[in-house]
Amino acid sequence: MNFNDTPEEAAYRAQVRAWLEANAPKGGGASDPLGDEAGDLGPARAWQRTKAEAGYACITWPKAWGGGGGAPWQAVIFAQEEARFATPGNPFAIGLGMCVPTILTCGNEADKERFARPAVLGEEIWCQLFSEPSGGSDAAAARTRAVRDGEGWVVNGQKVWTSGAHYSDFGLLLTRTDPDVPKHKGMTMFWIDMRAAGVEVRPIHQMSGATNFNEVYFTDLRLSDAQRVGEVGEGWKVAVVTLMNERLSVGGGASGSSHTRVFQLASDIATLAGPASKDAALREKIADWFVQAEGLKYTTFRTQTALSRGQTPGPENSIAKVVSASLMQDMANAALELEDQFGLLTDPALSPLGASFQQMLLSAPGLRIAGGTDEILRNIIAERVLGLPPDVRLDKDVAFKDIPSGR
């Protein structure tokens, strides 16, 4: 692993930094790690178009699709440098990071031509319709049915925890098309128009006060077979493409510099023994957080090194996601303990550091679920990285209709 930029990378980093200093919006506000509120999407759309027109949106995508036609390491460097600026939130992350790449990998040529460029320009927003009430973290347990009807399909069912569904234009929908085969073999993927008849979106009010997540109901939703992504019954293979992209996207959600802000907060709080930052137990915690943050940073560098060499990164992003989510929660808990009764305030105008740790604490549980729970990702690391025996699966060769449902 090489921690230093090559001359080519250093030159590109300087170019990107200069462009961002000249073009990044001032005071745009940091983005929510779990997605964006519906609010005013104007600033986010404007920033996305600005990047697209300069070749900095979807850097690795071909120029014919609106991308920059660049290398993966360039995308990593741009993301690192953009994180230094308070740019608007990113409601396009799910579409550009998960859904549209799945279309580009598994979809037909007409869909690639139709959806890639508008998404890059920020004109259309996507959501991912996988999770269901009875499925937990098992995306393959989907019960939303798509049934053949002539040349098309009719969909009935429910999805839940769908980020951004209330402001999305399109969605990637995983359905059950054959209950007579094992669960991973009887699924089919479709793209859908989120404003079509038969689609109902109900926002879920979260404890943070936000409504990022949604329930989505399908009642006799009619789809053309042209909306199918991949072959009939091959939906799980298509879903794996999406899930791999999701782990990469969510893994970078938490800021590695928050430990310095905890120290800043502690320095401003007086105790009978002096500034809270002098407390030995707290200093030990901050040191642990520093070590974890440095580990996250160098894990990102490992990814950058692999990309620079033209290699495919390994399991680093699953590791980063597990560490970053729990790190975020630990720091937020400690910060609110420091704030004492002021930790109850969520008004940015009244709370220390703009109530950032309050929002971090309330968002962290969701981050530990999004993109796969801690338990799911630890199993992936154990089985695929460490080579440990896999979990026992009793439903592997059982027809989906014969799996006990608890009803």
N, C-alpha and C positions, 0 to 999 in steps of 0.2 A: 504494500500500500504506500502510495506517495502522497504526502500531505500538501505538497507545494504545487502551484500551477505550473504547467509547462509554459514556455514563452508564448505559444499560440493561445493558451487559455488565459494567461495574464493579460494579453493584448485585448482579447474579447471581453474580459471582465472590466477593463478600463473603458472600453467602448460602451458597454451596457451601463456602467455607473454614470458616465457622462450623459447618456441619453436620458436615464431616469431622473437625474438631477435637473435636467432641462424640461422634462415633460410630465413627471409624476404629479398628480393632483396634490395640492397642499391641504392638509387637515382633513383627509378623506375618511379617517377613522379606521381602526383595525377591523379585519373581518372576523366574524364568529367562526370558531373552529368546527362547528357542526353544520354550517350553511348560513343562509341569509334570510332575514325577514322579507316579507313581500314589499313593505314600504315603497319608497321611491327608488326604483331601479335605474333611474336616469343616469346618475353618476357612474354606476358600475358599467352600464352599457357604453357610455362615452369612453371610459378608460379601456374597455375591452376593444372597441373599435380603433382607438389610438394605437394600442399595441399591435393589432392585426395589420393596420396599414403600414406599420414600420417593420413588420416581419417578426415581431416578438411574441405574438400569440400563437400557441401551438407550433413552436419552433421546429419540431421534428417532422411535422406533416408536410407533404408535398405542396409546392406553391399552387398547383392546380386546384387544391382543396382549400386554399386560403392560408395555408401554413407558411412557415419561413424557409422550408427546404434545408434546414440545418441539422446539426449532429446532436445526439442525446446529451453530450456533455455541455453543449451550449444551453440547452434547456435547464440543466441543473444549475449552472452559473447564473442564468437570468433569475431563476426562482430565489436563489440565495440573495442576490442583490435587491430584488424587488421587496423582499421581506424587511429590508431596512427602511422602507418608506410606508407611511400611513395611507395606503391606497384604499379605494372603496372596497366594500365586500365583494365576494366572488360568487354570485348565483349561478355561474356557468361551470363551476368545478365538476359537478356530477355529470353534466352533459359532455364536456370536453375531456374529462379524466376517465370516465367509465362508459357512458352510453354510446356516444358517437364513435369512439374507438372500436367498440364491439360491432357497430354497423359496418365500419370500414374493414374489419377483419372477417366478419361472417355474413354480411349482407350482400344484396345484389348490386349491380353497377348503377341501376337507376336510383336506389336509395343513397348510395355514396355521393352521387352527383347532387341529389336533392338536399341532403341534410348537412354535409360537411361545411360548406362555406357560410351559410347563415349562422351556424353555431359558432364558428370562429369569430365572426363579426359581432357577436352578441345580440343578434336579431331574434334568435330562438333559444329557449331554455328547456332542458330535459330533466326528468326525474327517473328514478330506478324503482320499479314495482316488483320487489322480491318477497319481503317479509310478510308473514301472515300471523293472525292471532294464535293459531294452534301449532305454529311451526317453530317458535323460538328462534334459535340461531341456525336451525336446519333449513336452509333454503330449498332443499330437495323434498321437503314435506309439504310443498304447496298443494292446496286443494282447490284453488280457483280453476274452474273447468273451461276449456275451449272445445266446443263440439262442432263437428263438421255440419254445414248446412249448405248444400249445393256446392257452389264454387267458393264459398266463404266459410266463416266461423262465427259462432255465437258464444260470448263469454259471460259467465256469471261467477261471482265470488267476491272476496274482500282482501285487500292488502292493508298493512298498517306500518307505522313508523316511516312513512314515505316522506323524505326531506324535500321541501320545495314544491310539492305537488300543487299547492294552491296558487302558484304563479308560473307553473311550467306549461309549455306549449305541447310538448310531446313526452312520452314515457316509454321505457323498455319494460315489457310485461312478460313474466315467466308464468306459464300455465300448465295445467295437467291435461293432457290429451288422450292418454291411454292408462286407465287405472288397473288394467289386467296384467301389467308387467311390473318388475321392481321399480321403486320410486325414481331412481336416477335415469331410467330408460323410457319413461312415459311422459316426458315433458317437451314443450315446444315454446319457442320465444317469438314474440311479436313486438312491433312498435305500434303505439296507439296515439291518436289525437286526444289530448287531455280535455278538450272541450266538446268532444263528440257526445251525441245522445247516448245515455246509458252509463255515463261516468259521473259519479258524485264524489266530491272531495269534502271531507270534514276535518278542519284543523283541530289538532290536539293542543290544549293549553298546558304548557309546561310549568314546572315550579319556578323557573327563572323569569316567568312572565312572557316568554316568547311563544310563538306558534310555528316553529320550524317544521315540526312533524305533522303528519296527517294520516287519517284513515281514508281509504279510497274504495268505493263500492262500485261493482259492475253489475248492471241489470240488463240482460239481453243486449249487451254491447256487440254490434255487428262489425266484423273485420273482414277485409278482403284478404285472399290468400297472398296477394302481393305484399301484405304487411308482415308476412312471416320472415323471421331472421334465422337462417339456417334451415336444416331439413326437419321434417316432422319427426318427433321423437328424439331429436338431438339437442333439445333445449338445455340440458345440463352442461353439455360441452360448450355451448355458447355462454351460459351463465358463468362458467369457470373463467372465461376470458374477462368478463365484467368484474368478477370478484377479485381477480389478481390486480386489476387496475384500481379497484376500490381500496385494497390494503395499502397500495402505494400512495394513494391520495390522502387517506385518513392518517397514515403514519406520520405525516409531517404537520399534524394539527396543532401541537402544543409548542409554545415558544421555549427554547432552551435557555433564555436569558432571564426568566422570571425569578430565579434565585437571587439575582442582583437586586431586583425590586423588593424582595422580601427583606434583604439586608438594608436597603434604603428606608423601608418602612420601620424596621427595628431601630435604626439610627435616630429616627424622629420621635420615638416613643420613650419617655422617661419613666424609670422605675425608682424605687427607694435605693437601689444599688447603682444607679446611673443609667445610661442608655441601654435599652434592651439588647442592642447589638453586642454588648459586652458579656451577655449571658453565655456561659460555656456550653450548656446543652443546646441552645439555639445555634450557636456557631458550629457545633458538631453536625447538626442537621443541615445547615447551609453548605458545609463542606461535602456532605454526602450528595446533596442535590447538584453541587458543582461537578462532582465526579460523574454522576449520571448524565448531566447535560453535555459534558465533554465526550462521554461515550456515544451519545446520540450524534454529536457533531462529527466525530470521526467515523461513525457508521455511515453517515451521509457521504463522507469523503470516500469510503470504500465503494459506495455505489457510483460516485463520480469517476473513480479510477477505473472501474469495470467498464463504464460507458465510454471512457476515453480510449480504451483498448479495443472497443468494438465488441465487448462481451455482454452477456445478459446478466444483470445483477442477480444474486442469489436470494437467500431468505432474510436479508437485512431489514427489509421494510416491515416484515411481520414482527421482528424483534423491536424495531423502533416504535411501532404502534403500541406494543405491550408496555414498554418503558415510559413513553411520553404521556400516556393517559393516566397512569398511576402517579407519575411524578407531578403532573398538573394538579391532581387531587390532594396530594400530600402538602404541596406548597400553599394551596388555597386554604386548607384547614389550619395550617400554622399561622398564616397571615391573619386570618379572622380571629384566632385566639389572641394574637398580639393587639388587635384593634379593640378587644374587649366589647363593651356595649356598643361601640361605634360600628362593630361588625354587623349589626342588625340593619344598618342603613344601606339602602340600595340606590339612593339618589346620587348620581355622579357628582352633583354640585356640592353635596354635603359630606360624602364619604371619602376617606383617605385614598389617594391615587385613583380618583374617579370611579370608585366602586369596582375596580377591575378584578379584585380577588373575590368579591361577592359573585360576580358573573362567572368567574372561573370555577368556583365551588359548585354552583348550580348547573353548569354545563358539563363538568367532568364525568358524572355518572353516565350521561348519554354518550360521551366520547368513548367510554370503556365498553360500550355495546356496539356503536356504529362500526361497520367494517369487520365485524366478528368480535365476539366477546373475548375477554382475557383467556377464558378456559379454551375456547376454540383455537386461538392463536398459539397458546402454549402446547396444545396437542399437535398442531402443525409443526412447530419447532421441534418437539420431542420426536415425532415420527419421521419427518423429512430431513431434519438436520442432524439430530443425534442418533438416528437409526434405532430408536426404541420400539418395542412391539406396539402395533396399533391397538386402538380400542376394540373391544369385542363388539361386533355388529350382528345382531340377531335378525335384522330386517334385510340383509343384503340380497338374498335370493327369494324374497317373499313378494308376491304381487301387492301393489300399493293398496288395493281394495281390501286386502286381508290383514293389513297392519292394524292392530288395535288402536282405536282413536280416543279411548277414554270416555266415550259417550255412554 
